[in-house]
Amino acid sequence: MRKIIDTQAAPKAIGPYSQGVISGGLIFTSGQLPLSPQTGFLVKKNIENQTRQCLENMRAILLHADADVSDVVKTTIYLTEIMRFSVVNEIYNDFFIKHGANYFPARTCIEVSKLPLNAMIEIEAVAVAP
């Protein structure tokens, strides 16, 4: 059985996909771009703000599914410039600690040539459903 996640607290999908799906005891978030849920536009174009927004969007989807950051078991990060990884890593570290995670999920980070809407970063997650 599958359940689709649809919340106003995260940006609406910009294509034919769901914000997230619950299936088999897991929550799968779609890749989250650094879009403001209120405006639908990219946040200020620097890696710090964009990373924080991607993570907050991911968290909003998880919260709608009655989960939180501490339930995340795997993330994938897509960066247009891998040399920005150290900055992303610091923000990512602080975010997981701030939201009560007592471990860090498995993670993959991939450099890509381009992301939708010319974003610098996109983050997706898999979490354990409550």
N, C-alpha and C positions, 0 to 999 in steps of 0.2 A: 504494500500500500504506500502511496506517495501523497505528500501534502505540500502544496505550493505556499511559499512565504511571500506575502505582499504587504509591505508596510510603508506608510507615509514618512517614517523617520529616516528612511534611506532613499537615495535617488531612484526615480523610476527607471526601469530598463529602457535603454535607448535602441533596442532591437527586439527580435522575437525570442526572448528568453525570460526566465523568472529571476527575481532577486535571489531566491534560494529555494531549495527543495529538501524536504525531510523524507528519508527513505532508509529502510533497513537499520534503524536506530542511529542514523547519522544525519547531520545537517551539512549540506553542501551549499556554500555561498557562491554566487557568480562572482567573477572578477570585479572588484570595486574600484572604480575610477575616482579621482579626487573631485567629485561633483558635490556641490552644495545641495542637500535635499530641498532646501527652500527655493532656490533659484533654478536649479538644474544646470548651472554653469560651473566650469572649472574654478576652483579656488585659486587665490594668488599664485602666480607661477614661480614658486620656488619649491625645492624638494622637501623642505621641512613641513610647510603647510600642506603640500599634497600628500605626503606620507601620513600625517595625522588625520587628514580627511578620509583617506582610504580606510584606515583602521577604525575610525568612528563609524563609517558607513557599514563596515563588516560587523561591528559590535551591534549596531541598530538592528540588523537582520537577525543576529543571534538572539538578542533580547526579545524580539518579536516571537521567536520560537521557544521562549522560556529557557534559554541557555545564556551563557556569557563567555567572555574571553577565556576563562579558566577551563572551559569545556573543549577548546580547540586542540586538535591533535596533529594537524598538518596545515601549513600555509605554503602558498607559492607566490613569490614576488616577481613581477616583471618590471625591469628598469630599462629606460632608454640609454642610460649611461652608467655602466657598472662602477665607474670610479666614484659615484655618489653613494655606494653601498655602506661606507662607514657611517655616514650621516643617518641613513635609513636605519642602520643597525642600532644606533643609539636611541632613536625615537621608538623603534620597535621594542627594544629592551624595556625602556621606561613605561611604555604603554601596557605591556603584559604584567609588569610588576604592580603598576598603579591599580590595575583591575583584578588583583588578587590571584593571579596565576602562580602556583607554587612550583611550576616547571615551565620550560619553553617547549612548544610543539616542534615536531619535525618540520623542516623547512627546505625549500628549494628557491634559489634566486637565479633568474635568467635575464641576460641582456637581450633586448629586442631592438629592432631597427626603428619601430614606430608603434605607438599605441593609439587607440581611438581618441579623437578630439585633440590630438597632440599632447596628451598627458605625459608626464615624466615617469609615472609609476601606476601600477595596477596590482591589487592584492586579492587573492581568493583564499578561502579556508574550508577545512572540513572539521566538524566538531561532533562530539558525542551528544546525541539528543537526550534530554532528561527523561 
